Amino acid sequence: MPVQPSTSADHASPLAPEWLAMPADLNALHQPLWAQDVQRNDGGELAIAGIPVSELQRQYGTPLFVMSENDFRARARAFSDAFNDAFADICGGVDVYYAGKSFLCSAVVRWVEEEGLRLDTASGGELAVAARAGIPGADVALHGNNKSDAEIHRALDMKLGRIVVDSLDELERVARIAGNRGETAKVMLRLTPGVHAHTHEFIATAHEDQKFGLSMAEDTTEEAGLSAAEEAVAAATAYSGIELLGLHCHIGSQIFEPDGFALAAQKLLRFLAAMQEKYSIVLPELDLGGGYGIAYTPVDTPRPAAEIAQAMAAVVRSTCAELGIKSPRISIEPGRAIVGSTAFTLYEVGTLKTVRVDAPAAAPAAEGGVAGESGETAEGNVTYPRRYVSVDGGMSDNARPVLYDADYSAILASRTSDAAPQLSRVVGKHCESGDIVVRDVYLPEDVAAGDLLAVPGTGAYCWALSSNYNYLARPGVVAVRDGSSRLIVRGETEEDLLNRDMGV
C-alpha cells in the first residue's frame, strides 16, 4: 500500500534533515534571515524598501544580489554602539573594523566611513578599493599570511593605521621594507591562542595546525624555550622600522556563542601582561577579531551584538583587574554579521524535475500532508519524491554550500501560493552535481519556470567568492534605499569575459 510521508512539524519528510521543520506558512518571512525593509507587498510579491523583485529583475536581470543600504548602516551602528557602550568604562570604547573580505566595493567603504567604522582589508586589491573610495589610511588595517612586497609598500604609501603581521618571516620583511624607506610601520602581531571555535573546520582559525598566526605555545626544542609569539614581540621591539601597537587574534567564523571570544581575550591579556613585565613595554591595543554568526536558516540563533559585547567586556574588565594592568584599547572586526543578512540573491526558476529516493517508512500522513506520492519498495522502505528546482545561477555566485556544506533557505518571491509544500533542492546551472544552492527547503508544489526565488543571507562571502565557472558572468549588486535602487557593482557581460582572452 502507498505510504505517505509524515507531516510532523519537526520532521515532515524522511528526506528532510532533522532540523528542517515544515513551515506553517510558506509565504511568511522568517525575519532574522532578512533585512528589516524586506516584506511582501499587497500583491504578495517580495519587495525591498518598497521595490518589488519583479521590477528589480526587469531593470537589472537575474541572478542579482540585492542589498539594503539602510539595513547595512543600521547593523554597522548596532555593533559600534553595543561595543562602545560595553567598553566605555574599560578603555573608552572600541574601534570597529568592518571586515572587507566579506563584501567590499567603493559604496560599502563609504557607508562604513560615514557610520564611524574603520576598514579591515586582506589584499592589495582590497587596499585599492579602499584608496579609490577615499577612506583615510589611518582607518585601514591590512591582513594576510603572505603579503607581497608590493602590498607592504602600498600599505606604507597609504600610511595604514596597522599592518597585522602573521609570522616571524613577515615581521622581518615589513621591518626591512619600512627601514629601507626610512619609515616606521605600525604593526600588530596575530597570535593563535589555541581556542577551539565551534564552527566548520575550514573557517576555524585559532588552533595550532593551520596557516594563520604566531603560536603562543612554548617551543621546548629551542634553548630559550620561547614561543613564536614571544620571539615576535622581542624582535619587533628591536626593529627600528616597527612600531608595535599590540596583539591580534581571530578564532574563526560563523560563531554564535561568546565563550570562545571571551577565552581568547583572557589568554591574550595574560600574554600581554607577561610581555609588559618581561620587556618593560606597554602594548596599547588588542584586537579580538570577528567571526560573529548570522542566521542562514530558521533554526540559527545568533546572539545580539549587545549580548556578545557585554560578555566580552566582563572578561576584559575582570582579567585586567586580576592582572593589575590598564586595559588596552579594544578593537573588533565584524564582517558577515553586518553585511550577511542585508542582502539576498534573486534567481529565476528554469527546469524542474522530481526523482524518487528510498527512505524508511514513516507514519501515515494526516490531511494536508506533503505534496507527492510514495510507494512501498521490496525492501520495506518507501520511495519519496525529491524535487530539483534549477535556477539561473549556482555555485559561481554562491560557492559556500560546496565549500563548507553551508545551509541556506529560499522562498517563492514573485508571488504567494496556497499550494501544498514540497521538499525541494534548489540547484544551479553548472556542470557539477555538487552545484547546490539550497540543499533542503520546502517550496510550494506549484513553483514553475519563470517564477522568482529569493535566497536570504547572501551578503557575505557570496559575491566575494564568485567565479566565472562555465564562463558565466558574475552577477551585479544592487543597493536599495528609500524606494530607489542603484547598481553598486555592475554585472559582468560576455564581452567582459572575452576581453581577457588574448586570442590564438
N, C-alpha and C positions, 0 to 999 in steps of 0.2 A: 504493500500500500504506500502511496505517496506520504511523505512526512514533511511537514512544513517547518522551516526554521523557527526557533524560539523568538518571542517578542519581548523577552525580559529587557527592562531598561538598561541593565548592566551589561548584558551580552546578547544583543538582539540577533546575531548570526554567528554560527560557529566559525565562520571565516574571518570575523572581525577580531582584532586584538582585544584583550580583556579590558583595556582602559576605554575603549570606544563605545560609549553608550549611544543608543539610537536617540536622536534629538526629538524632543517633544514637538517642536515646530521647525520644520526645515527652512522656513522663511525668516526666522528670527536671527539676530546678530548677537553672538556672544561678545559683549562689548570689550572685554580685556584684549581681544585679538585685534581690535580695530582702532584707528584714530577716532578721536571724540567727535569729529564732524562728519563721520560716515554713518548713513542711515538709509532706510528705504523711503522713497518719496510716496506721494499719494497714489501713484500708479503702480507701486510695488517694485519699482526699479531701484537698484543700489545707486546712491548718489553721494558725492563728497563735496562738502561746502556748498550744497545745493545744485551741483552739476551732475546730471545723470551719466552713468557709464556709457550709454549709447552715444551720447554727444562726444565724450572723450574718444571713443572708438572712431566715430565719423571724422573727427578732426586730426587724430594722431595715429590711428591704426592700432593693431594688436600684433604681438604681445606689447604690453605697455606697463611700465612702473608708474604708479600713481601715488604721489606723496602729498600729505597735508602739511603745509608750511606752518600753520598755526599750531598744529599738534607737536611738530618738531620743536618749535620755540617753547611751548609750554613744558615739554618734558625736560628740555635743557634747563629752564628756570627752576623746575622742581628739584632737580639734582643739586643745582647751585644753592638754592635756598635751604634745602634739607641739610646738606653737609655744612654750610656756613653756620646755620643755627646750632647744629650739634657740636661743632668745634669752636664756637665763638669764645668760650671761656678757657679753652685749652691752648690754642695757638692763633687766635684772632680770625679763624675761618679757614677755608681751604682754597686751593687752586684747582679748578675743574678743567681738565684737558679732554676735549672731545676726541675719541679715537677715530681718526680719519680713515683707517683701513676698513672700517665697517661700510662706509659710503662717503665718497668725497667728490665734490665739484665746487666750482667757484661760488655758486649761490650758497651752498651749505657753509662754506668758510665765512661768508658774510653774515649769515644767520648766527653762527657760533660767536663771532666777534661782537655782534650787536647785542647778544644776550649775556655778554660778560664772561664768556668762557674762553679758554685757550685751545690750542690745537696740537694734537699728537700725530706725527707722521712716521712712516716706516720705510721711505724710499726717496730717491732723488725725484721721481715723478710726482710723488705727493708733495714734496717741497716745492716743485714747480707750480702746482695748483695753488699752494699757499701764497707763493710770491705773486702769481697772477691776480689773486683776489685782494692782495694788498694788506694782509694782516701783518702787524709788526713782528719781526723776527724774534723779539724778546718774548713773545707769547707763543712760540712754537717749540716743540720738542722733536728730536729725531731718534727713532728706534732702529733696530735691525741687528742681526747677529753677524752680518758680513757686509758692513758698509764699505763701499769703494772709496778710493782716494778722492774721486770726483765728488762723491756725496759729502765727504768730510769737508772738502774745500767749499762746496756750496753752503753747507751749514755755517761755516765761518764767514763766508761772504754775506750771508743773511743775518749774521750776528744773533744766532739762535740762543734762546734762553737756556737750553740744556741739550746736551748730547748724551743719550743713555748708552753707556759702554757695556758691552756684553762679555768681554773676555780680556785676559791679560795682553794677548797679541794686539787686540784692537786698541787698548789703552795706550800701548807704546806707539802705535801708528798715529793716533789722534795727537798725542804729545809731540811727536816728531813733526807732523804737518803744521801744527799750531806754532811750534818753536821756530820752524823754518820761515814762517810768515811773520815772526815777531809778535804773535798774538797769544791770547790766553783762551782756551776752550773751557766753557762751563760744562762740567761733566757730572753725571750721576752714575753710580755703579749698580747694574742689575744683578741681584742675588737670587739664588734658588733656595728658598727656606725649607724645602722638603715637606711642604704641606700638601696633603692629598686632596685635590678638588673633586667633588662628586660630579663628574661630567664625562664626556666622551674622551677616550684616551688621546685622540689626536688634538684636542684643544685644552688638555691639562698641561700646564707649563711650569710648575714649580717643583716637580720631582727631579731626582738627580739624573736619570738616564734619558736626557733629551738635549736638544741643541742650545737652549737658551741659558744665559746667565752664568754667574760665578758661584761655585759651590761654597756653602758655608760649612761643609763637613771638613774636619781637620784631616790633612794629608799626612798620615803617620809614616809614609815612605820617605819623606823629606827630613833632613836633620833638624830643621827648625820646627817641623810639625805644624806649619801654618796652613790654614785653609786658603783656597784660591781667592776667596773674598777678602781675607785679611792681607794677603800678598798685594792685592789690588789697592787696598787702602794705603798701605805703606808706600807702594810705588807712586800712587797719584800724588801723595803729599810731597814727594821728592822731585816731581817733574815741574820745571819752571813754566811749561806751557799749559798746565792744567790747573783749573780752579775746581776743587772737589766740593760740589754742592751738597751731596748726600747720597742716600741709598734708594733703590727702587726694587720692587718685586711685582710679579703678576702671576697669580696661581692658576689661571685657566679662564674658561669662558662658559656662558650659559649656566651660571651658578645661582641657585635660589636661596640658600641659607647663608647667614652672615658669619657662621662659626669659623670657616676657613680664612676669611679676611681678617677676623679678629686674632686668630692664632698666628698668622703671618705677621701682623702688626706687632704682636708681642715678641716674636723671635727677632725681628729686625730692630726693635727698640733695645733689646738686650745686647745685640751685637753693636749697635750704635754707641751705647753707653760704654761697652768694653773698649771700643776703639778710641773714644774720647779720653778714657782714663789712660790707656796704654800709650797713645801717640800725642796726647795733650792737644787734641784738635776738637773743634766744635763743628759738627756736620749739621747745617741749619735746616735741611729739607729731607722729607721722607715721602716717597710716592708709593702708595699702596695699590696701584694698578686699577684695572677694571674687571670685567667679566660678569657683570650683573645680568641675570637672566630675564627673559621675557616669556609671555605666553604664546606658544605656537598652536596649541590645541586647547579645547575647553578644560582639560584636566590639569594644565600647567598652572602653578600657583606661585608666581614670583613675589618676593617681598617688596613693599613700597620703599622708595628711596629713603624716606624718613626713618623707617624701621632699621634699615641697614646702617644708616649714618649714626643713629643713636647707639646701636650695638658696638660699632667700631670705636666711637668716641669714648664709650665707657671703658673699653680695654686700654686705649691710649692713655686716658686720664689716670687709671689705676696703675698701669705699668710704669708711667713716668714718675708717679708719686713713690712707688716702691723702689725705683732705681735712684731716686733723688736727682733727676735731671729735668731740665726745661724741655717741654715738648718741641720737637722740630715743626716747621711749617709742613702741614699735610697736603698732599695732592692726590687726586684720583683720576681715572681715565675711562669713564663710561663711553661706550660707542653704541653697541646693539641696544642697550637699554634706553637710549634716546631716539635712535632712528628706526629701530626694527619694526615697531608697531605703527609708525607714522605712514607706512606705505603698504600697498597691496599690488599684486600683479593681475592685470586684466588679460584674459585669454578668450579666444573664440573657439567653440567646440567644432570639431570636424567629424571624423568617423567614430562609430561606436560598435562594440561587439561584446557578446556575452559568452563566457566559457563555463564549463561545468567542472567543479572541484569537489573531490571526495572529502568528507569530514564525518566525525562521529554523529550518530543520530541524536537529534535534540527533541525536546518535548513538543507535542503538537502546538501549533501556533494558535493564539487567541485571535478573535476577529480583528481585522485591520493589521495583519502581520506584514512581514517584509515582502516586497514585490518579487515575483519569480517562483516557479515551481521547483520541487525537489523530488527525487525518486530514489528508492532504496536500491543499493548495489548488492551483488552476490556476497560480498564480504560482511554485510550487515551495516556498512557505512551508508551515508546518504550523499547524493550529489547535490551541491548547492550552486546557484548562479553567482558568478562574479563578473561584473560589467566593467569593461575598459572604455574610458572616455578620453579620446585623444584631443589635444589642444594644439594650437599653432606655435607653441614654444617648446620648452622642455629643459633638459639638462644644460643647454647653452645659456639659459637665463637664470637657472637655479641649480647649481651643482651640489648643494648641501645634502639632499637626500642620498645621492650616490656616494658622496664623500664621507658623511657622518651618520648615515641612516636617519637623517633628520625627519621628523614628522611635521606635517602641515595639515591645515584644514582647507576647505573650499566651500563656496556657496554658489547657487544659481543667482547671477547678478542682474540679468536683463529683465527678469520678471519674477513674480511669485508663482507658486504651484501648489495645488491641493493633491497632487499625485502621491501615491504611496512611496516611502523611502526605499531606495535600493542601494545595497552596499556596492560601492564603486571604487575604481582605481583610476586616478587621473594621470595620464601618461603624455609624454611629448612626442615629437615627430622625428626624433633622431634614430639612426640605425644602430640602436643599442637596446637590448632587452631590459637593461637597468635604468632606462630613461623614464624614471617615475617622478612625477611632481608631487602627488599626494597618494601615499600608499593605500590608505583606507579612509573612506569618508562616505557618509550617507547623502545621496543626492536624490532628487525626485525621479521617479520612474520615467517621466516624460521628457527628460533632458534630450535635446536633439541638436543636430548640426545647425550652426548659426546662432545658438544660444551663447551668452557670455557667462564665463565663470570668473570669480574673483578669489584669489588665494591671499589671505592676510599674512602680515608679519614678514614681508619680504624686503623691508627697507635695508636690512643689514646683510652683508656678505652674499647677496644675490647678484646685483649689478656688478659689484666689485670682483666677483669670481666668474663673471660671464665670459663666454668664449665665442668663437666663430665655427664651432664644430659643424661639419657638413656644410660649411660655407653659409650658415645662417647669419644674417646681420643682427648685431646686438640691438635690443630694444632701446627706445628713448625713455627718458624720465621726465614726467610732467609734475610740476608743483601747482597745487590748487590752494587758493586763499580767497575767502570772502566772495565766492561766486565767480571768480575768474581763474583761468589756468594759463600756464606758460611752460614751454619747454625749458628745462634747465640742463638737460643733456640730450642732444639731438640723436635720434635713432640712426643707425648706420644704413647705408644703401649698398646695393650690389656694386655700384661704382666705387664706393669707398674700399670695398674688398679687392676689387680688380686693380685699383690704383697702385697697390703694393706688389702686384705680380709684374715682374720685370720682363716677361716675355721669353721667347725662345731664341 
